[in-house]
Amino acid sequence: MIKLYEVDWGAEPFYWDVYDSQDNFLRVVEADELDDYLDTLRSDGVDFVLYTQDWYEYNLALGGAVS
């Protein structure tokens, strides 16, 4: 499971910090790279959660096919 946290501390454009399921930092994804990165996770069958600036809102997207 990959966790992506939206970071918007006045940065233009904002970006996402990416962590693994053990909360180890993996990388930064710029806002304009997000769609391609999520497509890669989906094609690799990796589950991910997006945490927006509201911190209470999240979306789970299953990377693999659901039977």
PDB file of N, CA, C and O in Angstrom:
ATOM      1  N   MET A   1       0.846  -1.175   0.000  1.00  0.00           N
ATOM      2  CA  MET A   1       0.000   0.000   0.000  1.00  0.00           C
ATOM      3  C   MET A   1       0.892   1.238   0.000  1.00  0.00           C
ATOM      4  O   MET A   1       1.822   1.349   0.798  1.00  0.00           O
ATOM      5  N   ILE A   2       0.598   2.147  -0.890  1.00  0.00           N
ATOM      6  CA  ILE A   2       1.313   3.413  -0.998  1.00  0.00           C
ATOM      7  C   ILE A   2       0.392   4.514  -0.470  1.00  0.00           C
ATOM      8  O   ILE A   2      -0.807   4.520  -0.748  1.00  0.00           O
ATOM      9  N   LYS A   3       0.964   5.439   0.289  1.00  0.00           N
ATOM     10  CA  LYS A   3       0.209   6.572   0.812  1.00  0.00           C
ATOM     11  C   LYS A   3       0.758   7.853   0.199  1.00  0.00           C
ATOM     12  O   LYS A   3       1.964   8.097   0.225  1.00  0.00           O
ATOM     13  N   LEU A   4      -0.136   8.669  -0.354  1.00  0.00           N
ATOM     14  CA  LEU A   4       0.261   9.940  -0.947  1.00  0.00           C
ATOM     15  C   LEU A   4      -0.410  11.066  -0.169  1.00  0.00           C
ATOM     16  O   LEU A   4      -1.633  11.099  -0.029  1.00  0.00           O
ATOM     17  N   TYR A   5       0.403  11.980   0.329  1.00  0.00           N
ATOM     18  CA  TYR A   5      -0.089  13.106   1.115  1.00  0.00           C
ATOM     19  C   TYR A   5       0.074  14.394   0.319  1.00  0.00           C
ATOM     20  O   TYR A   5       1.179  14.742  -0.099  1.00  0.00           O
ATOM     21  N   GLU A   6      -1.031  15.093   0.116  1.00  0.00           N
ATOM     22  CA  GLU A   6      -0.989  16.380  -0.573  1.00  0.00           C
ATOM     23  C   GLU A   6      -0.277  17.410   0.307  1.00  0.00           C
ATOM     24  O   GLU A   6      -0.607  17.569   1.483  1.00  0.00           O
ATOM     25  N   VAL A   7       0.691  18.096  -0.270  1.00  0.00           N
ATOM     26  CA  VAL A   7       1.444  19.119   0.463  1.00  0.00           C
ATOM     27  C   VAL A   7       1.234  20.448  -0.260  1.00  0.00           C
ATOM     28  O   VAL A   7       1.576  20.594  -1.433  1.00  0.00           O
ATOM     29  N   ASP A   8       0.672  21.399   0.454  1.00  0.00           N
ATOM     30  CA  ASP A   8       0.397  22.707  -0.137  1.00  0.00           C
ATOM     31  C   ASP A   8       0.692  23.779   0.893  1.00  0.00           C
ATOM     32  O   ASP A   8      -0.226  24.341   1.489  1.00  0.00           O
ATOM     33  N   TRP A   9       1.950  24.061   1.104  1.00  0.00           N
ATOM     34  CA  TRP A   9       2.362  25.102   2.048  1.00  0.00           C
ATOM     35  C   TRP A   9       2.731  26.350   1.280  1.00  0.00           C
ATOM     36  O   TRP A   9       3.753  26.980   1.551  1.00  0.00           O
ATOM     37  N   GLY A  10       1.887  26.710   0.310  1.00  0.00           N
ATOM     38  CA  GLY A  10       2.161  27.872  -0.520  1.00  0.00           C
ATOM     39  C   GLY A  10       2.993  27.529  -1.739  1.00  0.00           C
ATOM     40  O   GLY A  10       3.359  28.411  -2.515  1.00  0.00           O
ATOM     41  N   ALA A  11       3.291  26.255  -1.908  1.00  0.00           N
ATOM     42  CA  ALA A  11       4.078  25.826  -3.064  1.00  0.00           C
ATOM     43  C   ALA A  11       3.234  25.946  -4.331  1.00  0.00           C
ATOM     44  O   ALA A  11       2.045  25.627  -4.332  1.00  0.00           O
ATOM     45  N   GLU A  12       3.848  26.397  -5.376  1.00  0.00           N
ATOM     46  CA  GLU A  12       3.168  26.504  -6.666  1.00  0.00           C
ATOM     47  C   GLU A  12       3.953  25.730  -7.705  1.00  0.00           C
ATOM     48  O   GLU A  12       5.090  26.108  -7.985  1.00  0.00           O
ATOM     49  N   PRO A  13       3.433  24.699  -8.281  1.00  0.00           N
ATOM     50  CA  PRO A  13       2.206  24.034  -7.847  1.00  0.00           C
ATOM     51  C   PRO A  13       2.469  23.162  -6.620  1.00  0.00           C
ATOM     52  O   PRO A  13       3.618  22.928  -6.245  1.00  0.00           O
ATOM     53  N   PHE A  14       1.391  22.690  -6.006  1.00  0.00           N
ATOM     54  CA  PHE A  14       1.543  21.821  -4.842  1.00  0.00           C
ATOM     55  C   PHE A  14       2.134  20.486  -5.282  1.00  0.00           C
ATOM     56  O   PHE A  14       2.289  20.229  -6.476  1.00  0.00           O
ATOM     57  N   TYR A  15       2.458  19.651  -4.322  1.00  0.00           N
ATOM     58  CA  TYR A  15       3.068  18.359  -4.634  1.00  0.00           C
ATOM     59  C   TYR A  15       2.564  17.315  -3.644  1.00  0.00           C
ATOM     60  O   TYR A  15       1.819  17.626  -2.715  1.00  0.00           O
ATOM     61  N   TRP A  16       2.982  16.084  -3.860  1.00  0.00           N
ATOM     62  CA  TRP A  16       2.567  14.956  -3.021  1.00  0.00           C
ATOM     63  C   TRP A  16       3.792  14.263  -2.466  1.00  0.00           C
ATOM     64  O   TRP A  16       4.722  13.959  -3.213  1.00  0.00           O
ATOM     65  N   ASP A  17       3.810  14.004  -1.151  1.00  0.00           N
ATOM     66  CA  ASP A  17       4.839  13.168  -0.541  1.00  0.00           C
ATOM     67  C   ASP A  17       4.339  11.730  -0.570  1.00  0.00           C
ATOM     68  O   ASP A  17       3.181  11.462  -0.250  1.00  0.00           O
ATOM     69  N   VAL A  18       5.213  10.812  -0.952  1.00  0.00           N
ATOM     70  CA  VAL A  18       4.832   9.407  -1.115  1.00  0.00           C
ATOM     71  C   VAL A  18       5.545   8.569  -0.058  1.00  0.00           C
ATOM     72  O   VAL A  18       6.758   8.675   0.120  1.00  0.00           O
ATOM     73  N   TYR A  19       4.774   7.733   0.640  1.00  0.00           N
ATOM     74  CA  TYR A  19       5.293   6.851   1.691  1.00  0.00           C
ATOM     75  C   TYR A  19       4.820   5.429   1.431  1.00  0.00           C
ATOM     76  O   TYR A  19       3.776   5.214   0.816  1.00  0.00           O
ATOM     77  N   ASP A  20       5.595   4.463   1.904  1.00  0.00           N
ATOM     78  CA  ASP A  20       5.168   3.072   1.807  1.00  0.00           C
ATOM     79  C   ASP A  20       4.298   2.715   3.012  1.00  0.00           C
ATOM     80  O   ASP A  20       4.007   3.571   3.848  1.00  0.00           O
ATOM     81  N   SER A  21       3.889   1.464   3.096  1.00  0.00           N
ATOM     82  CA  SER A  21       2.983   1.033   4.177  1.00  0.00           C
ATOM     83  C   SER A  21       3.649   1.075   5.551  1.00  0.00           C
ATOM     84  O   SER A  21       2.958   1.050   6.570  1.00  0.00           O
ATOM     85  N   GLN A  22       4.983   1.138   5.592  1.00  0.00           N
ATOM     86  CA  GLN A  22       5.714   1.233   6.854  1.00  0.00           C
ATOM     87  C   GLN A  22       6.038   2.684   7.206  1.00  0.00           C
ATOM     88  O   GLN A  22       6.809   2.945   8.128  1.00  0.00           O
ATOM     89  N   ASP A  23       5.445   3.627   6.468  1.00  0.00           N
ATOM     90  CA  ASP A  23       5.650   5.066   6.646  1.00  0.00           C
ATOM     91  C   ASP A  23       7.077   5.525   6.352  1.00  0.00           C
ATOM     92  O   ASP A  23       7.554   6.508   6.920  1.00  0.00           O
ATOM     93  N   ASN A  24       7.749   4.803   5.459  1.00  0.00           N
ATOM     94  CA  ASN A  24       9.062   5.234   4.973  1.00  0.00           C
ATOM     95  C   ASN A  24       8.858   6.148   3.765  1.00  0.00           C
ATOM     96  O   ASN A  24       8.127   5.802   2.837  1.00  0.00           O
ATOM     97  N   PHE A  25       9.501   7.303   3.780  1.00  0.00           N
ATOM     98  CA  PHE A  25       9.398   8.237   2.668  1.00  0.00           C
ATOM     99  C   PHE A  25      10.004   7.620   1.414  1.00  0.00           C
ATOM    100  O   PHE A  25      11.104   7.067   1.450  1.00  0.00           O
ATOM    101  N   LEU A  26       9.268   7.722   0.297  1.00  0.00           N
ATOM    102  CA  LEU A  26       9.757   7.166  -0.962  1.00  0.00           C
ATOM    103  C   LEU A  26      10.188   8.237  -1.948  1.00  0.00           C
ATOM    104  O   LEU A  26      11.265   8.148  -2.537  1.00  0.00           O
ATOM    105  N   ARG A  27       9.343   9.257  -2.132  1.00  0.00           N
ATOM    106  CA  ARG A  27       9.642  10.267  -3.144  1.00  0.00           C
ATOM    107  C   ARG A  27       8.648  11.405  -3.077  1.00  0.00           C
ATOM    108  O   ARG A  27       7.686  11.372  -2.310  1.00  0.00           O
ATOM    109  N   VAL A  28       8.900  12.412  -3.896  1.00  0.00           N
ATOM    110  CA  VAL A  28       7.971  13.527  -4.094  1.00  0.00           C
ATOM    111  C   VAL A  28       7.422  13.412  -5.514  1.00  0.00           C
ATOM    112  O   VAL A  28       8.160  13.138  -6.460  1.00  0.00           O
ATOM    113  N   VAL A  29       6.116  13.625  -5.642  1.00  0.00           N
ATOM    114  CA  VAL A  29       5.481  13.637  -6.954  1.00  0.00           C
ATOM    115  C   VAL A  29       4.892  15.037  -7.149  1.00  0.00           C
ATOM    116  O   VAL A  29       4.060  15.484  -6.360  1.00  0.00           O
ATOM    117  N   GLU A  30       5.329  15.715  -8.196  1.00  0.00           N
ATOM    118  CA  GLU A  30       4.798  17.041  -8.516  1.00  0.00           C
ATOM    119  C   GLU A  30       3.349  16.894  -8.981  1.00  0.00           C
ATOM    120  O   GLU A  30       2.954  15.841  -9.480  1.00  0.00           O
ATOM    121  N   ALA A  31       2.570  17.949  -8.814  1.00  0.00           N
ATOM    122  CA  ALA A  31       1.145  17.916  -9.151  1.00  0.00           C
ATOM    123  C   ALA A  31       0.912  17.473 -10.593  1.00  0.00           C
ATOM    124  O   ALA A  31      -0.012  16.706 -10.863  1.00  0.00           O
ATOM    125  N   ASP A  32       1.739  17.948 -11.514  1.00  0.00           N
ATOM    126  CA  ASP A  32       1.541  17.603 -12.919  1.00  0.00           C
ATOM    127  C   ASP A  32       1.989  16.180 -13.260  1.00  0.00           C
ATOM    128  O   ASP A  32       1.732  15.709 -14.368  1.00  0.00           O
ATOM    129  N   GLU A  33       2.646  15.494 -12.342  1.00  0.00           N
ATOM    130  CA  GLU A  33       3.084  14.113 -12.543  1.00  0.00           C
ATOM    131  C   GLU A  33       2.144  13.102 -11.894  1.00  0.00           C
ATOM    132  O   GLU A  33       2.290  11.897 -12.097  1.00  0.00           O
ATOM    133  N   LEU A  34       1.175  13.594 -11.111  1.00  0.00           N
ATOM    134  CA  LEU A  34       0.356  12.695 -10.299  1.00  0.00           C
ATOM    135  C   LEU A  34      -0.416  11.684 -11.127  1.00  0.00           C
ATOM    136  O   LEU A  34      -0.387  10.493 -10.815  1.00  0.00           O
ATOM    137  N   ASP A  35      -1.105  12.121 -12.175  1.00  0.00           N
ATOM    138  CA  ASP A  35      -1.912  11.195 -12.967  1.00  0.00           C
ATOM    139  C   ASP A  35      -1.076  10.059 -13.545  1.00  0.00           C
ATOM    140  O   ASP A  35      -1.486   8.899 -13.504  1.00  0.00           O
ATOM    141  N   ASP A  36       0.094  10.391 -14.083  1.00  0.00           N
ATOM    142  CA  ASP A  36       0.970   9.356 -14.644  1.00  0.00           C
ATOM    143  C   ASP A  36       1.461   8.404 -13.557  1.00  0.00           C
ATOM    144  O   ASP A  36       1.532   7.195 -13.774  1.00  0.00           O
ATOM    145  N   TYR A  37       1.800   8.949 -12.388  1.00  0.00           N
ATOM    146  CA  TYR A  37       2.269   8.110 -11.281  1.00  0.00           C
ATOM    147  C   TYR A  37       1.167   7.161 -10.816  1.00  0.00           C
ATOM    148  O   TYR A  37       1.423   5.982 -10.573  1.00  0.00           O
ATOM    149  N   LEU A  38      -0.061   7.672 -10.692  1.00  0.00           N
ATOM    150  CA  LEU A  38      -1.177   6.812 -10.276  1.00  0.00           C
ATOM    151  C   LEU A  38      -1.469   5.748 -11.324  1.00  0.00           C
ATOM    152  O   LEU A  38      -1.784   4.610 -10.975  1.00  0.00           O
ATOM    153  N   ASP A  39      -1.368   6.099 -12.602  1.00  0.00           N
ATOM    154  CA  ASP A  39      -1.545   5.104 -13.669  1.00  0.00           C
ATOM    155  C   ASP A  39      -0.508   3.999 -13.557  1.00  0.00           C
ATOM    156  O   ASP A  39      -0.823   2.829 -13.774  1.00  0.00           O
ATOM    157  N   THR A  40       0.733   4.359 -13.220  1.00  0.00           N
ATOM    158  CA  THR A  40       1.792   3.366 -13.041  1.00  0.00           C
ATOM    159  C   THR A  40       1.472   2.448 -11.870  1.00  0.00           C
ATOM    160  O   THR A  40       1.629   1.232 -11.971  1.00  0.00           O
ATOM    161  N   LEU A  41       1.022   3.027 -10.757  1.00  0.00           N
ATOM    162  CA  LEU A  41       0.658   2.196  -9.606  1.00  0.00           C
ATOM    163  C   LEU A  41      -0.470   1.238  -9.971  1.00  0.00           C
ATOM    164  O   LEU A  41      -0.425   0.059  -9.620  1.00  0.00           O
ATOM    165  N   ARG A  42      -1.477   1.741 -10.671  1.00  0.00           N
ATOM    166  CA  ARG A  42      -2.606   0.891 -11.075  1.00  0.00           C
ATOM    167  C   ARG A  42      -2.140  -0.243 -11.983  1.00  0.00           C
ATOM    168  O   ARG A  42      -2.529  -1.395 -11.791  1.00  0.00           O
ATOM    169  N   SER A  43      -1.312   0.080 -12.967  1.00  0.00           N
ATOM    170  CA  SER A  43      -0.870  -0.956 -13.911  1.00  0.00           C
ATOM    171  C   SER A  43       0.016  -1.993 -13.227  1.00  0.00           C
ATOM    172  O   SER A  43       0.069  -3.146 -13.655  1.00  0.00           O
ATOM    173  N   ASP A  44       0.719  -1.584 -12.155  1.00  0.00           N
ATOM    174  CA  ASP A  44       1.547  -2.512 -11.394  1.00  0.00           C
ATOM    175  C   ASP A  44       0.757  -3.257 -10.324  1.00  0.00           C
ATOM    176  O   ASP A  44       1.303  -4.124  -9.642  1.00  0.00           O
ATOM    177  N   GLY A  45      -0.532  -2.924 -10.173  1.00  0.00           N
ATOM    178  CA  GLY A  45      -1.371  -3.596  -9.185  1.00  0.00           C
ATOM    179  C   GLY A  45      -1.107  -3.159  -7.759  1.00  0.00           C
ATOM    180  O   GLY A  45      -1.337  -3.926  -6.825  1.00  0.00           O
ATOM    181  N   VAL A  46      -0.625  -1.930  -7.576  1.00  0.00           N
ATOM    182  CA  VAL A  46      -0.301  -1.423  -6.243  1.00  0.00           C
ATOM    183  C   VAL A  46      -1.470  -0.599  -5.708  1.00  0.00           C
ATOM    184  O   VAL A  46      -1.935   0.326  -6.374  1.00  0.00           O
ATOM    185  N   ASP A  47      -1.941  -0.931  -4.517  1.00  0.00           N
ATOM    186  CA  ASP A  47      -2.996  -0.158  -3.880  1.00  0.00           C
ATOM    187  C   ASP A  47      -2.419   1.139  -3.331  1.00  0.00           C
ATOM    188  O   ASP A  47      -1.259   1.193  -2.921  1.00  0.00           O
ATOM    189  N   PHE A  48      -3.243   2.186  -3.329  1.00  0.00           N
ATOM    190  CA  PHE A  48      -2.774   3.462  -2.800  1.00  0.00           C
ATOM    191  C   PHE A  48      -3.911   4.237  -2.168  1.00  0.00           C
ATOM    192  O   PHE A  48      -5.083   4.029  -2.484  1.00  0.00           O
ATOM    193  N   VAL A  49      -3.541   5.135  -1.269  1.00  0.00           N
ATOM    194  CA  VAL A  49      -4.489   6.017  -0.600  1.00  0.00           C
ATOM    195  C   VAL A  49      -4.013   7.443  -0.815  1.00  0.00           C
ATOM    196  O   VAL A  49      -2.828   7.738  -0.662  1.00  0.00           O
ATOM    197  N   LEU A  50      -4.944   8.331  -1.173  1.00  0.00           N
ATOM    198  CA  LEU A  50      -4.640   9.750  -1.337  1.00  0.00           C
ATOM    199  C   LEU A  50      -5.190  10.511  -0.135  1.00  0.00           C
ATOM    200  O   LEU A  50      -6.382  10.431   0.159  1.00  0.00           O
ATOM    201  N   TYR A  51      -4.343  11.231   0.545  1.00  0.00           N
ATOM    202  CA  TYR A  51      -4.758  12.072   1.672  1.00  0.00           C
ATOM    203  C   TYR A  51      -4.680  13.525   1.218  1.00  0.00           C
ATOM    204  O   TYR A  51      -3.599  14.025   0.906  1.00  0.00           O
ATOM    205  N   THR A  52      -5.826  14.202   1.180  1.00  0.00           N
ATOM    206  CA  THR A  52      -5.848  15.591   0.738  1.00  0.00           C
ATOM    207  C   THR A  52      -5.512  16.530   1.891  1.00  0.00           C
ATOM    208  O   THR A  52      -5.324  16.082   3.022  1.00  0.00           O
ATOM    209  N   GLN A  53      -5.436  17.812   1.614  1.00  0.00           N
ATOM    210  CA  GLN A  53      -5.116  18.802   2.635  1.00  0.00           C
ATOM    211  C   GLN A  53      -6.127  18.806   3.777  1.00  0.00           C
ATOM    212  O   GLN A  53      -5.814  19.279   4.870  1.00  0.00           O
ATOM    213  N   ASP A  54      -7.324  18.292   3.546  1.00  0.00           N
ATOM    214  CA  ASP A  54      -8.326  18.216   4.609  1.00  0.00           C
ATOM    215  C   ASP A  54      -7.950  17.167   5.649  1.00  0.00           C
ATOM    216  O   ASP A  54      -8.502  17.161   6.749  1.00  0.00           O
ATOM    217  N   TRP A  55      -7.023  16.287   5.314  1.00  0.00           N
ATOM    218  CA  TRP A  55      -6.514  15.210   6.166  1.00  0.00           C
ATOM    219  C   TRP A  55      -7.584  14.243   6.622  1.00  0.00           C
ATOM    220  O   TRP A  55      -7.256  13.159   7.105  1.00  0.00           O
ATOM    221  N   TYR A  56      -8.833  14.589   6.490  1.00  0.00           N
ATOM    222  CA  TYR A  56      -9.913  13.680   6.865  1.00  0.00           C
ATOM    223  C   TYR A  56     -10.463  12.974   5.637  1.00  0.00           C
ATOM    224  O   TYR A  56     -11.176  11.978   5.753  1.00  0.00           O
ATOM    225  N   GLU A  57     -10.137  13.481   4.487  1.00  0.00           N
ATOM    226  CA  GLU A  57     -10.666  12.940   3.246  1.00  0.00           C
ATOM    227  C   GLU A  57      -9.628  12.025   2.616  1.00  0.00           C
ATOM    228  O   GLU A  57      -8.469  12.412   2.466  1.00  0.00           O
ATOM    229  N   TYR A  58     -10.029  10.828   2.250  1.00  0.00           N
ATOM    230  CA  TYR A  58      -9.103   9.955   1.556  1.00  0.00           C
ATOM    231  C   TYR A  58      -9.862   9.118   0.547  1.00  0.00           C
ATOM    232  O   TYR A  58     -11.076   8.946   0.652  1.00  0.00           O
ATOM    233  N   ASN A  59      -9.151   8.610  -0.412  1.00  0.00           N
ATOM    234  CA  ASN A  59      -9.735   7.789  -1.454  1.00  0.00           C
ATOM    235  C   ASN A  59      -8.868   6.557  -1.612  1.00  0.00           C
ATOM    236  O   ASN A  59      -7.648   6.661  -1.743  1.00  0.00           O
ATOM    237  N   LEU A  60      -9.481   5.413  -1.602  1.00  0.00           N
ATOM    238  CA  LEU A  60      -8.765   4.163  -1.807  1.00  0.00           C
ATOM    239  C   LEU A  60      -8.979   3.721  -3.235  1.00  0.00           C
ATOM    240  O   LEU A  60     -10.117   3.589  -3.686  1.00  0.00           O
ATOM    241  N   ALA A  61      -7.911   3.496  -3.937  1.00  0.00           N
ATOM    242  CA  ALA A  61      -7.998   3.006  -5.307  1.00  0.00           C
ATOM    243  C   ALA A  61      -7.269   1.681  -5.363  1.00  0.00           C
ATOM    244  O   ALA A  61      -6.075   1.607  -5.074  1.00  0.00           O
ATOM    245  N   LEU A  62      -7.974   0.655  -5.728  1.00  0.00           N
ATOM    246  CA  LEU A  62      -7.359  -0.670  -5.837  1.00  0.00           C
ATOM    247  C   LEU A  62      -6.607  -0.764  -7.147  1.00  0.00           C
ATOM    248  O   LEU A  62      -7.155  -0.498  -8.216  1.00  0.00           O
ATOM    249  N   GLY A  63      -5.364  -1.141  -7.051  1.00  0.00           N
ATOM    250  CA  GLY A  63      -4.548  -1.235  -8.244  1.00  0.00           C
ATOM    251  C   GLY A  63      -4.876  -2.459  -9.089  1.00  0.00           C
ATOM    252  O   GLY A  63      -4.828  -2.396 -10.317  1.00  0.00           O
ATOM    253  N   GLY A  64      -5.206  -3.557  -8.449  1.00  0.00           N
ATOM    254  CA  GLY A  64      -5.477  -4.781  -9.174  1.00  0.00           C
ATOM    255  C   GLY A  64      -6.941  -4.926  -9.544  1.00  0.00           C
ATOM    256  O   GLY A  64      -7.792  -4.176  -9.066  1.00  0.00           O
ATOM    257  N   ALA A  65      -7.221  -5.878 -10.380  1.00  0.00           N
ATOM    258  CA  ALA A  65      -8.603  -6.126 -10.764  1.00  0.00           C
ATOM    259  C   ALA A  65      -9.361  -6.743  -9.602  1.00  0.00           C
ATOM    260  O   ALA A  65      -8.826  -7.557  -8.849  1.00  0.00           O
ATOM    261  N   VAL A  66     -10.601  -6.344  -9.473  1.00  0.00           N
ATOM    262  CA  VAL A  66     -11.445  -6.868  -8.399  1.00  0.00           C
ATOM    263  C   VAL A  66     -12.353  -7.937  -8.985  1.00  0.00           C
ATOM    264  O   VAL A  66     -13.030  -7.701  -9.985  1.00  0.00           O
ATOM    265  N   SER A  67     -12.369  -9.105  -8.368  1.00  0.00           N
ATOM    266  CA  SER A  67     -13.195 -10.216  -8.865  1.00  0.00           C
ATOM    267  C   SER A  67     -14.543 -10.197  -8.190  1.00  0.00           C
ATOM    268  O   SER A  67     -15.385 -11.049  -8.470  1.00  0.00           O
TER     269      SER A  67
END
